[in-house]
Amino acid sequence: MAKGAGKKAAKAARDAANRLLADNRFARHQYEILETLETGIELVGTEVKSIRAGKANLRDGFGLIRNGELQLHNVHISPHSHASAYFNHEPLRTRKLLAHRKEINKLRVALDQKGLTLVPLNLHLKGSWIKLTLGLAKGRKLHDKRQDERRKDADREVRSAMARI
């Protein structure tokens, strides 16, 4: 066996166990993300199969705290293609998010005081578990978006100028 072959195989297995399943890039443009929280998500079997196949859309989703529980609304997970209509799931159903009580209370205080919102950022695998990263977000105004674009353009120009030197 070659000297580094075991390390490469272990890294490949680790990367496969921690892969990104769905991403909400639009949220990072629309909102300023102040804090993130990794939560578990309560799913049924056909939802797990659809998410692993990449059939989830987080774009219009949002999180709420109702009755002391964290809930995910308006996230579309397509019905599984190889299951009958009887055994399949509802695509837009409300899903329960799994987080510690202290984390939920901390989020509740922030949502009540500052007028912030909870936005799903990505779905990813962590080992064999599907996790959702939630962002505590503040909406951006149009001038904030333009300012951010100018900053990114300036950074890109500096990088290209440094690469030419």
Disulfide bonds with the S-S distance in Angstrom:
none
